[in-house]
Amino acid sequence: MRLPRALELLATEQPDVLCLQEIKALADQFPASAFAEAGYPHQAVVGLKGYNGVAVVSRLPLEETGRCDFCAKADARHLAVRIAGGPELHNLYIPAGGDIPDPAANPKFAHKLQFLDEITAWFGTSRHAGQPMILVGDLNIAPLETDVWSHKQLLDVVSHTPVEVAALAELQAGLGWVDAVRHRIPPSERLYTWWSYRARDWELSDRGRRLDHVWVTPPLASAVGGVTVLRAARGWEKASDHVPVIVDLDIG
């Protein structure tokens, strides 16, 4: 259903690499030929029927370097590739966490916190901060007060609770990840990448959250160039509730 929007994005923005989350399809159901015909023949896919799933399509050659399962669940939330002999890229879909911000009462929230703990530990033991790496994805957490429409009202809403923000900060601090978007767009500026389908008029109410992130390790911080959040895409026909985030990286 989202394929026309993805192809429109590729045609208009011409990114070198496109990372997708929540593809909700097995690898053999992924529209590989359509992306190849659009000029993106290099692909890596981790799929799951009806749920989750992540994929990378690229104009540049890719070498898959890993796919990890966390929390003893084979739920297709992580994929790592190396881009044309350059940096390693990690595409993530962190669990949303349900509606109740209490791990004792909500197994989905407990899963989210455990996932964050495990992936933080995994990066700490399998990678190091001196490696040029990119981390992208639907991280399902809006960490800053300016990443949500109302800090006060969302403190007890899943995606902006203090325990989630602290867990994401620990993941970020582990390898000294640099938030590439906030590297260029000041933290004082309100910025959202997601608007709920529940809103009658998402643009008028503007009750958004910044759930989609692009991070780089310190060796790539100086390579971060322009940053674009395609807010207008939320108004496309059959739009996702998330909008594309584009970061220019000069990696030679």
N, C-alpha and C positions, 0 to 999 in steps of 0.2 A: 504493500500500500504506500510506503514512503519512497519507493524507488524513483518515481518521477521528480520528487522534491530533491533527492540526492543528486540525480543527473542534472537538474537545473542548477544546483549549487556548483557542481563541477564545471558546468559550461560557463557560468558567469564569473566565478571566483578563481578558477584554474589553480587550485592548490596542488602541490606536488604529492601530498599524502593526505588521505581522508581516513579518520578513525571513527568508527561507528560503535555504539553501545546499544544493548537491548534489541538485537536483531531478531530475536524470537524465531529462529529458524535453524535447522540442521545445516551442516556444511554443504551437503549435496542439494539443499534447497536454496542456497544463497545465489542471487542473480549474477554469477561470475561473468557470464558472457556479456551482459549489458554493461557492466563496468569496464570490461576489456575493450568493447567497441567504443566506449567513451574515452579511451586513451589511458586506462588504468589496468594494465594486464597483470601487474604484480600484486598478489593478494595472499592474505593469511586470514583464516577464519576459525573461530572456536564457537560451535553452535550448540543449541539445545532446542528441542521441540517446544515451541510455545512460550518459552521463558528465556530471559537473559541473553547471553551470547554477545561476543565482541568480534569485530573484524577490522582489518586494515587493508585499504586498496591504495595503490601507488603508481605513479608514473616512473618512479625510480625502482631499481631492483631491491628486493627484500630478502633477508635471510632470517627465518624464524629461529629464535634463540630460547624460547621457552613458553610454557603455558602451565600455570600453577593452580591447583585447587586448594582452597582454604576451608577450615572448619569441617574437614572430613566430608565435604560436599563437592561432587563433580558438577558444579552449576555454571560453568562457562563464564567466568567473570574476569579473567586475566589472559592477556596475550602479549608476548614480547617479541619484537623483531629488530633486526639491525638494518638501517637504511643505507643501501649502496656503499657499504664499507665504512659508514660514518657512525653516528651515535645510535645507541640502543633506545628503542621506544617501547614504553609500557602502556598498554591500553587497558583501562580498568572500568569496571562497573561495580561500585560498592553497593551493598544491599541498602534498600530504601529505609527499612526499619519499622514499617507499620505505622500505627497511629498513636500508640501509648508509649511514652518515654520512660518505661520502667522495665528493666530486663527480667525482673521476677514475674511480672504479669504479662509480658509480651515477648514470646520466643523470637519474633522477628527483630526486635530491638536488641535482644541479647546476641543474636547472630551478627548483627551489624557491628556491635562493639567487639565481639570476638574476632571478626574478620579484620577489623582495624588493628587489633593487637597482633594478630598473626602475620599480617602483611608487613607491619612495621618491623617485627622480628626477622622476617624473611629477608627484607632488604638489608637489614643490619648484618646478617650473616653471609649473604650471597653476593652483595654488591658493595662498592665503596664510593665515597663522595668525590673522588678524583676521576671517576669514569664519566665521560660525556654521555648523559642520558636525558631523555624526555619522558615525562609521565603525563598522560592525558586521560580524561574520562569524565563520566558522570559519577562524581564522588559523593553525591547526595548529602553534602554538608555545605552550608553557607557560613563561613567562619567569622566574618567581620560584621560589625553593627551596620555598616553601609552595604552589606551583601543581602540585606533583607529589608522589606518595606517598613517593618516596625520591630526594632530590637526588643522592646519591652513586651510586646504582645506575642512574640515568637519564642521567648525564652523557654517555654514549656511545650513547644511544638517540635516534633521530630524533624531534624535537619539543622536546627539552630540551638539545641540544648547545650548547656555548658559541658556536659560529659562528652558529647560528640565533638564539639569544638576542640576540647582538650586532647581527645584521641587523634584528631586530624593534625593538630599542632605537633604532637609527638611523632607522627609519621613524617611530617615535613622536616622537623628538626633532625631526624635520624641521619639523613645524608645531606643536610643543609640545603634541601630543595628550595629553589627560588620560584616564587609565584610569578610566572612570566607576565600574566595579565596585569597584576598590580605593580609589576616592575615598571610598566609604562602608563597605566591609568592609576592615578593617586588613590590611596585607600580612603581619602576623604570624600571621594566621588561615589555616589550611589550607582550600583551596577548589578543588573540581574541577567540571568540566562534562562530562567524558567518561570512560567506563569501558569497557574492551575487551569485545567479545563472547566472547573466549577464556576469560574467567574463568568457572568453574563457578558461583560465587556472587559476583557483582560487589559486592553490599552487604557481605557478610562480609569479603571480602578488601580491599575499599575501595582498590584500586590505581588511583586516578584521576589525571587531568591536567586543568588548566584551559586548554583549547584555544580556547574561544569567548569573544569579547571585545566590549565596547562602549566606544568612545572618543569623546570630544568635544573640539573645539578650545577654547582658553581662554575665548572669549566665552560659552560654554555651561557652563563648570565650575560656576558658582553655581546653575545650573538643575537640577543633578542632585539627585534626591530619593531615593526608596526604590529598593532593589536586591533582586531575588529570583533565586536560582538554584533551579530546580524539580527538585531532586534526586530527588524521588519519581517523576518522569516516567520515569526510567530503568527503573522496574519496571512500567510500563504494558504492556498486551498489544501485541505486535509493536512494541516500543519501539525508538527509535533509540539508538545508543550515545552520542549527544550529548543533553544536556537543555536545555530553554529557559532563556535568560537574559533577565530583564525589568528594564529601567531606566525609572524615572519621570523625565520631563523637563518642567519647567514652562516652556514656550516661549510661553505666551500664546495 
